[in-house]
């Protein structure tokens, strides 16, 4: 079964097709819903009442706080310079790189097919547009879009703007 016994599931977690998800060594909070064809790796923490849509890849080092929406096909990364081999041609191992963390703060939303580079924070209630490539941290309530993602508006009720 693709859901390993190393996974901690909170109460009322829904995994729509457990046989079509790959979860191991992660923690998923109460009330969170996980779609089909999702991989959630070890050392990932997902908060309560999140929605993880289908075809997402959430790699080691990612923390997703409560109430976050992750759209279809979102890809997280945890290595700025990924390589298969060392300079001497030997295969890299876990000792040959550093897992860089990423945090998605409470209430944020990430649109379909966004790519999130490592070692950054997506702020509270921020919105990442579909297809955006996030290369640096996103402030609270910011709306970002493009490649690389740039601020184009605000989700703050008092400042709602967008291009």
N, C-alpha and C positions, 0 to 999 in steps of 0.2 A: 504494500500500500504506500502511495507517495507521501502520506503524512506520517512522519517519523514519530516514534514515541518520545523524542526529545523536544517536541513542540508543546508549549503551554497554551491552552485555549481557555479564555475566560468564559463566563456564563453567557449563554445565548449567542455564541459565535455561529455564524452560518457560513459554511463553505459549500457553495452550490453544487459542485461536482468534485468531491474529494478524490476520486480516482483520476481526475484530470488536473490536479494541482500538485506542486512539489514544494512541500514545507518541511524544514528541518532546523532544529536548534533555535527556534524563534519563539517569541511571546506575543500573543494576540489578545487584546483586551476585550472586555465585555461588550456584547452587542455589535461587534464588527462583522462586516459581510465581505467575503472574499470570492471573486469570480473565478471562472474557468481558465485554465492554462496560465495560472499565476505561479511564479517561483518566489518563495521567501526563504532566504538563506539564514544560516546560523548568525547569532549575535544581532538580530534585528528585533526591535521592539515596536509594536504597533499598539496604539492606545485604544480607548473605548470608543464605540460608535463611529468607526471609520467605515468607508466604503472603498474597497480595492477592486477596480473593474478588471475585466479579463485581459489576458496577455501581458501582464505587468511583470517586471523583473525588479525585485527589491533585494539588493545585495547586502552582504555583511557590512556592519557599521552604520546602517540607516536606523534612525529613530523617528517614528511618526507619532506625534502627539494626538490627543483626543479630537474627534470630530473632523478628521481630514478626509477629503475626497481625492482619490487617485484615479484618473481616467484611464480608458483603454490604452494598452500598449505603452505605458510610461516606463522608461528605463532609467534606473539609478546606476551610477558608477562609483567605484571606491578606490580607483588607482589612476593617477594623472598620467603615468607613463607605462601602460601595460606592455609586457613583453612575455614571450613564451620561453626565451632562452637568455642565459647570461652571456657576457662578452666572450667567454671561452667556449660557447656552444652548448654548455650543459643546461638541462631543463631547469627552469626556475622552480623554487619551492616556496613555501610560506615564509621562510627566513629571508627571502630575497626581495621582499617588498613590504610596504607599510600600508595597512588598511586605513584609509582616510574617512573620517566620520561625516555624516550629513544628518541634519535635523530638519524635519518639517513640523512647524509649530502649529499649535491648536487652531482649528477651524480653517486652515489653508485649503486651497483647491488647486489641483494640478490637472490641466487639460490633456486630452488624448495625444499620444505620441510625443510628449515632451521628453527631453533628455536632461537629467539632472547630474551635473558633474560633482565630484566629491569635495569635501572640506568646506561646506557652506551651510547656511541656515536660510530656510524659507520662513519668513516671519508670520506672525499670527494673522489670520484672515486674509493673507495674501492670495493672489490669483495668478497662476502661471497659465498663459494661453496655450491652446493646442499647438503642438509642433515646436514650441519654444525650446531653445537650448540654453539652459541656465548655467552660466559660467562663474557667477559670483553671488554672494548672499543677496536676498531679497528682503527689503524692509517690511515691517508690519503694514498691512492694508494696501500694499502696492500691487498694481496690476502690471505684469511684465509680459512682453511678447517679442518674438523675433529670434534671430541667430546672429550674434549673441543676444540674449534677452535683455531688453531695456525697459525702464519704467514708462508706461503709456497712460496710466491712470491710477485711481484709488478706489478701494472698496469701502472706505470710511463713509458712513452715512452722511457726514457733514461735508464731504469733499468728493462725492462720486463724480468722476470725470473719466473720459477715455477719448482716444483719437478716433 
